[in-house]
């Protein structure tokens, strides 16, 4: 529930050491560099836009090259590759890459060039194949397609739609004799013809042909179709050879894939470094780094920097106007949910870190929505195996994700045991179907079956919701205490606590309400009377105090009445926790239906096999759908109902100058082939 104390830091160093200092800070990743100092006549900032453009272009080029290369040579990667993390390399490898930098950039550009060559030649092949399709019907024509006739004759070479016979064509053109008609080829779709007529009839012949829907070929060539076809086929072969040569060269660059990946990370690191350089104040011989650092990291960083370089470090408390970044301090149980809080918004000024308290409810609510011990066991076991197997390589974001789902799985196992849900009612169905067990249930619930007592489950869900909301209200009181707003604690927290708790007592004293909920609570009449009095007093107190910022009495009362109307919001918030019932029942009911379907198919010699297949496939689908639903609605209950009572966010996450690469991470030393 704590945030690490941040300090402003200024580092004053010699310009000749700038590169080494920045690279060390980047590898350490403990300082968020900020542009917090003003320029003057001595110190100013450098324009690094041109250098950044070059690196951004290189990064874009390498990304494109790797994407293209992967289309031709698929990279061997397992489903679990995300758990393996980035490969660790020594700083010496980073420093020595300068010699390979230009060749690697050239390789990336060549891959893109080869991709264009392949694309252009494939387009050329398609164009030539179209020509082949056009020329094929004219293969028997021994004159060029652009033949126009002789001194005394006119020739028409073209296509008639559909199938025509020679007699049908002559019948249409008989009045223009003498003329000659040859059918070059014919099919159901078209008839290719050659017509030769005298020049004095050429216009009339052409008009008649146009009336027959005659069209000229789309190609006009000086060679005969057969000769042209041979040339086109040769061009296709040449284009295919160019495609093959370019593809073979492309594939050969697979052995340089690691160099391209390192080039991407190398320029990514350099780009981040140059972005920092653009914020530094520099004189002829000195430069200044300013920013924020966690108080716990000051000593170790100062020792390391002063032992290597001649410099001075100044740290001091942040100013009130500073936009201080947020860095969490949580234990292993709640740390996995820091990302969930950041997805909403980091804590703003004067706010507490809600992660620890939220984690208690988050895991419990997720487990209650999924509420199947079998599903929870699978989730927890899979995550635990991933954490153990990849403990040396897994990176923090993925580690936190696995830890979060592992705790969610453990909570799901707990609720599954409470309600006796093990892959639905799998033990009952197996016992009854294959072993003739009649004494059911095989494993009774620790508490009750939600399907048999849905109203009790609804009451329990709303009770958890009320506790969740009251906890949020208590956290608001804690924040007000941190701000020493003691009046606010009384007016905005205590009065609402009295109003809500007394209101619940009054509701539970009504037979109509207890009848709907299916519970039997005997509340003494004097307790009900006291609750009524407290409810009225709290309501009056809220009306009189919640508009206290207004000086006009009438306006203050109106604001107070509007604030009291907020009790309807609490009612709707409590009712929204009915989703705990809905999702919990959905998981169990669907699981039971899957088991019953499998039992109906479990007949004959293959019955057990069919039963197993249906159970595995059905429960895998049920687990996926309902786990997603539990995740979404758990986040919603935190963000809307819980955070809505005390938390606004608006802070800025601590983003240190570090190594934010994709494939590799840099270690300080490399000895005997091992990273130390």
Helices and strands as residue ranges (DSSP letters): E 2-3, E 6-14, G 15-17, H 18-28, E 31-33, H 49-72, H 81-84, E 87-90, H 91-96, H 98-136, E 153-161, H 166-173, G 174-176, E 179-186, E 190-198, G 199-201, H 202-211, E 215-216, H 225-252, G 253-256, H 257-277, E 281-282, E 286-294, G 295-297, H 298-308, E 311-317, E 325-326, E 328-329, G 335-337, H 338-344, H 355-370, H 373-389, H 396-418, H 426-434, H 454-482, H 486-489, I 490-494, H 495-508, H 511-517, H 525-545, H 553-564, H 567-576, H 578-601, H 607-636, I 637-642, G 643-645, E 652-653, E 664-667, E 670-671, E 674-675
